[in-house]
């Protein structure tokens, strides 16, 4: 009778769990089953809640302390397997990898249950994925303690983990052990080797692995080719990357988003924008889309190269997918637009930033917008941006003062420029060489000579450089009789 009730509870709970439903322990309290029987019901859902995992671990702890695993028929043992594997998977899903090792170790040491190969593989793979030497040592300990027969999955995980921490010799010995035990490498084994050689910069060896695979009758998949293509792209070896791409297509291996993304990044970094756009259009035809990171990288690259039409095509596609430019991309393209006399475009993009964006109070970006506005004859907008700094609780730096002074000088507003220069010094924001040279050039071009000598003396005191254009304008003014020749002695004391 008791066995029938256990069967009913376990079967029902397993059906619920496979549908992604996890019932609480209280749901079964009226059955009065043992802690272990109740524990079987507690498998985590597809997306486990940390509290449910902790509840399960506590329950398992009580089970092992009070009631060692009962010796029952095969039916009961078989239903223990999904519970334990599900619990291990739940812990790994929540990145509680070390706890999976401790749990499996407890089952082994206390002889509560004899784990099968799947359980060992689950924990060994999780430990090997962490690039952590201590966890790798734990994985090797489990491997040495395995009662059940290790399979190719076990060896693949261990070889991958050892390669990640650069233990090449141990990895090679494991592969030899595999072959000695007549456990033959599969495509995943070779993929681990290819990836390792690529990380280590041995691309020719990685490519040779592909030929070895063909010799053994193992067909490379896209995961075999992708690391080599990406490595060639990172090194700027685009001809080699493209030839390998053509090879995989001829071998009837379908490229994926990762393949195309590597080529896109490679062509953009190699300043081959035409090739990048050809790959982009090919991607679209095949139904693939770059990820937001690649979109942003391409958009930055095209704006920098002043390929504005292509850049906007990419930007429109990105926005159509509900994605947005990241702040790093804004910080690149706004200055590029301003530099290329496309201030209105830059200003409109700037206004698409959210209020919480750090760029709203980024001195460098605001200075570039002011510079762009001045270059495009929008001094009023530059002035508003400058005034807006105090509203945001910000203080202009020397660069921003200098940008505004250059704007006033360009429009012949010398009094405004001089006033801003005085304000700079009052606020202990010391002028830089650019500031002095711009103010001198503005004064000389607008035939305002009153403050020229004073500015030159300050430059001498603070050891600022005199630029060639400023020097030329000074000599012209002396030659024209607008400045006294005695000023030439002062010019000789200034660094250039």
Secondary structure by P-SEA (a helix, b strand, c coil): caaaaaaaaaaaaaaaaaacccccccccccccccaaaaaaaccccccccaaaaaaaaaaaaaaaaccccccccaaaaaaaaaaaaaaaaaaaaacaaaaaaaaaaaaaaaccccccaaaaaaaaaaaaacccaaaaaaaaaaaaaccccccaaaaaaaaaaaaaacaaaaaaaaaaaaaaacccccaaaaaaaaaaaaaacaaaaaaaaaaaaaaaccccccccaaaaaaaaaaacaaaaaaaaaaaaaaacccccaaaaaaaaaaaaaacaaaaaaaaaaaaaaacccccaaaaaaaaaaaaaacaaaaaaaaaaaaaaacccccaaaaacaaaaaaaacaaaaaaaaaaaccccccccccaaaaaaaaaaaaaacaaaaaaaaaaacccccccccaaaaaaaaaaaaaacaaaaaaaaaaaaaaacccccaaaaaaaaaaaaaaccccaaaaaaaaaaaacccccaaaaaaaaaaaaaccccccaaaaaaaccc
